[in-house]
């Protein structure tokens, strides 16, 4: 029996979660491996799961609710906070950010997706593999995500 490839998905958008599940099912068939996934909604849940479980891969949203019961309170860079906590606590799980936003922040304190990508890849180079733009109307993100997953599986 094959050992499952354990993935943590930190995502609050149900449509994105379904898209990710679809991609993982396609990869299971193509690559003949078993995926075991956990899904969480908040930064606190993400850190708790990362500390308690062993994951081979993390798919991380950049903008998440602060608490499950307060899903209307969104931290636009909460994914960055998770990466900072992972770095501080030495949680070395290969990570890809999957986001549907191309601008982060508010008013004069905004940063483009490209700017954020460059900043995060420099700061978290040990754990962050890449930043992928998710678009429900365009499935090109699946190719990028599949490449990252295959790369980790082959290491």
The 8 nearest C-alpha neighbors of each residue, nearest first, counted from 0:
[[1, 2, 3, 33, 32, 31, 4, 34],
 [2, 0, 3, 33, 32, 4, 31, 34],
 [1, 3, 4, 0, 33, 32, 34, 5],
 [4, 2, 33, 34, 35, 5, 1, 32],
 [3, 5, 34, 35, 33, 55, 6, 2],
 [6, 4, 35, 54, 55, 3, 36, 34],
 [7, 5, 56, 36, 54, 57, 55, 35],
 [6, 8, 57, 37, 36, 38, 58, 9],
 [7, 9, 58, 38, 10, 57, 59, 37],
 [10, 8, 59, 39, 40, 38, 60, 58],
 [9, 11, 60, 40, 12, 8, 39, 59],
 [10, 12, 40, 13, 63, 9, 64, 39],
 [13, 11, 15, 14, 10, 16, 40, 17],
 [12, 14, 16, 15, 17, 11, 10, 18],
 [15, 13, 17, 16, 12, 18, 135, 19],
 [14, 16, 18, 12, 17, 13, 19, 10],
 [15, 17, 13, 19, 18, 14, 20, 12],
 [16, 18, 20, 14, 15, 19, 21, 13],
 [19, 17, 15, 21, 16, 20, 14, 22],
 [18, 20, 16, 22, 21, 17, 15, 23],
 [21, 19, 17, 23, 22, 18, 16, 24],
 [20, 22, 18, 24, 19, 23, 17, 25],
 [21, 23, 19, 25, 20, 24, 26, 18],
 [22, 24, 26, 20, 25, 21, 27, 19],
 [23, 25, 27, 21, 26, 22, 20, 28],
 [26, 24, 22, 28, 23, 27, 29, 21],
 [27, 25, 29, 23, 28, 24, 30, 22],
 [28, 26, 32, 24, 31, 30, 25, 29],
 [27, 29, 26, 31, 25, 30, 24, 32],
 [30, 28, 26, 27, 31, 25, 32, 24],
 [29, 31, 27, 26, 32, 28, 25, 149],
 [32, 30, 27, 28, 29, 33, 26, 1],
 [31, 33, 27, 30, 34, 1, 3, 4],
 [34, 32, 3, 27, 4, 35, 1, 31],
 [35, 33, 4, 3, 5, 36, 32, 27],
 [34, 36, 5, 3, 4, 6, 33, 37],
 [37, 35, 6, 7, 5, 34, 38, 8],
 [36, 38, 7, 8, 6, 39, 35, 5],
 [37, 39, 8, 9, 7, 36, 40, 10],
 [38, 40, 9, 44, 45, 41, 10, 8],
 [41, 39, 11, 10, 9, 67, 44, 63],
 [40, 42, 44, 43, 64, 66, 65, 63],
 [43, 41, 45, 44, 81, 46, 77, 65],
 [44, 42, 46, 45, 41, 47, 66, 65],
 [45, 43, 47, 41, 42, 46, 39, 48],
 [44, 46, 42, 48, 43, 47, 49, 39],
 [45, 47, 49, 43, 48, 44, 50, 42],
 [46, 48, 44, 50, 45, 49, 43, 51],
 [47, 49, 51, 45, 50, 46, 52, 44],
 [50, 48, 46, 47, 52, 51, 45, 53],
 [49, 51, 47, 48, 52, 46, 90, 53],
 [50, 52, 48, 49, 47, 53, 46, 54],
 [53, 51, 49, 48, 50, 54, 47, 5],
 [52, 54, 55, 49, 51, 5, 50, 92],
 [55, 53, 5, 56, 6, 52, 92, 7],
 [54, 56, 5, 6, 92, 4, 93, 53],
 [57, 55, 6, 93, 54, 92, 94, 7],
 [56, 58, 94, 7, 6, 8, 59, 93],
 [59, 57, 8, 95, 96, 94, 9, 7],
 [60, 58, 96, 9, 97, 57, 8, 95],
 [59, 61, 97, 10, 98, 96, 62, 78],
 [60, 62, 78, 76, 77, 98, 59, 63],
 [63, 61, 75, 74, 77, 76, 60, 78],
 [62, 64, 73, 74, 77, 41, 11, 65],
 [65, 63, 73, 70, 72, 66, 41, 74],
 [64, 66, 41, 72, 73, 63, 74, 69],
 [67, 65, 69, 64, 68, 41, 70, 72],
 [68, 66, 69, 70, 41, 40, 64, 65],
 [67, 69, 66, 70, 71, 65, 64, 72],
 [70, 68, 66, 71, 67, 72, 64, 65],
 [69, 71, 64, 72, 67, 68, 66, 73],
 [70, 72, 69, 73, 64, 68, 65, 66],
 [73, 71, 64, 70, 69, 65, 74, 66],
 [74, 72, 64, 63, 71, 75, 65, 62],
 [73, 75, 77, 76, 62, 63, 64, 65],
 [74, 76, 62, 77, 73, 104, 103, 61],
 [77, 75, 79, 78, 74, 61, 62, 80],
 [76, 78, 80, 74, 79, 62, 61, 75],
 [79, 77, 61, 81, 80, 76, 60, 62],
 [78, 80, 82, 77, 76, 81, 83, 61],
 [81, 79, 77, 83, 78, 82, 84, 76],
 [80, 82, 78, 84, 79, 83, 42, 85],
 [81, 83, 85, 79, 80, 84, 86, 78],
 [84, 82, 80, 86, 81, 85, 87, 79],
 [83, 85, 87, 81, 86, 82, 88, 80],
 [86, 84, 90, 82, 88, 83, 87, 89],
 [85, 87, 89, 83, 84, 88, 82, 90],
 [86, 88, 84, 85, 89, 83, 90, 82],
 [89, 87, 85, 86, 90, 84, 83, 91],
 [90, 88, 86, 87, 85, 91, 84, 92],
 [91, 89, 85, 88, 92, 86, 49, 50],
 [92, 90, 126, 89, 93, 85, 86, 125],
 [91, 93, 56, 126, 94, 90, 55, 57],
 [94, 92, 126, 56, 127, 57, 128, 91],
 [95, 93, 57, 127, 128, 126, 56, 58],
 [96, 94, 129, 58, 128, 130, 127, 59],
 [95, 97, 130, 59, 60, 58, 131, 98],
 [98, 96, 131, 60, 132, 59, 130, 133],
 [99, 97, 132, 133, 60, 100, 61, 96],
 [98, 100, 133, 132, 134, 101, 97, 60],
 [101, 99, 98, 102, 103, 112, 132, 133],
 [100, 102, 112, 111, 99, 103, 132, 98],
 [103, 101, 111, 100, 112, 110, 109, 104],
 [104, 102, 110, 109, 75, 111, 101, 105],
 [105, 103, 109, 108, 75, 110, 102, 106],
 [104, 106, 108, 109, 107, 103, 75, 110],
 [105, 107, 108, 109, 104, 103, 110, 102],
 [108, 106, 109, 105, 104, 110, 103, 102],
 [109, 107, 105, 106, 104, 110, 103, 102],
 [110, 108, 104, 103, 105, 107, 106, 102],
 [109, 111, 103, 102, 114, 115, 104, 112],
 [112, 110, 102, 114, 113, 101, 115, 103],
 [111, 113, 101, 115, 114, 102, 116, 110],
 [112, 114, 116, 111, 115, 117, 101, 110],
 [115, 113, 111, 117, 116, 112, 110, 118],
 [114, 116, 112, 118, 113, 117, 119, 111],
 [115, 117, 113, 119, 114, 118, 112, 130],
 [118, 116, 114, 120, 115, 119, 121, 113],
 [119, 117, 115, 121, 116, 120, 122, 114],
 [118, 120, 122, 116, 121, 117, 123, 115],
 [119, 121, 124, 117, 123, 122, 118, 116],
 [122, 120, 119, 118, 124, 123, 117, 116],
 [121, 123, 119, 120, 124, 118, 125, 117],
 [124, 122, 120, 125, 127, 119, 126, 121],
 [123, 125, 120, 127, 121, 126, 122, 128],
 [124, 126, 123, 127, 91, 93, 128, 86],
 [127, 125, 93, 124, 91, 123, 94, 92],
 [128, 126, 94, 124, 123, 129, 95, 93],
 [129, 127, 95, 94, 126, 93, 124, 147],
 [130, 128, 95, 127, 96, 131, 120, 94],
 [129, 131, 96, 95, 116, 97, 132, 128],
 [132, 130, 97, 96, 133, 140, 98, 129],
 [131, 133, 98, 99, 97, 140, 134, 130],
 [134, 132, 99, 98, 140, 97, 131, 135],
 [133, 135, 137, 136, 99, 132, 138, 140],
 [134, 136, 137, 133, 138, 15, 14, 18],
 [137, 135, 134, 138, 133, 139, 140, 18],
 [138, 136, 134, 135, 139, 140, 133, 141],
 [137, 139, 140, 141, 136, 134, 135, 142],
 [140, 138, 141, 142, 137, 143, 134, 133],
 [139, 141, 143, 138, 142, 133, 144, 132],
 [142, 140, 144, 139, 143, 138, 145, 22],
 [143, 141, 145, 140, 144, 139, 146, 138],
 [144, 142, 140, 146, 141, 145, 147, 139],
 [143, 145, 141, 147, 146, 142, 140, 148],
 [144, 146, 142, 148, 147, 143, 141, 149],
 [147, 145, 149, 143, 144, 148, 150, 142],
 [148, 146, 150, 144, 145, 149, 151, 143],
 [147, 149, 145, 151, 150, 146, 152, 144],
 [150, 148, 152, 146, 151, 147, 145, 153],
 [151, 149, 147, 153, 148, 152, 146, 154],
 [150, 152, 148, 154, 153, 149, 147, 93],
 [151, 153, 149, 150, 154, 148, 4, 55],
 [152, 154, 150, 151, 149, 148, 147, 146],
 [153, 151, 152, 150, 149, 148, 55, 147]]
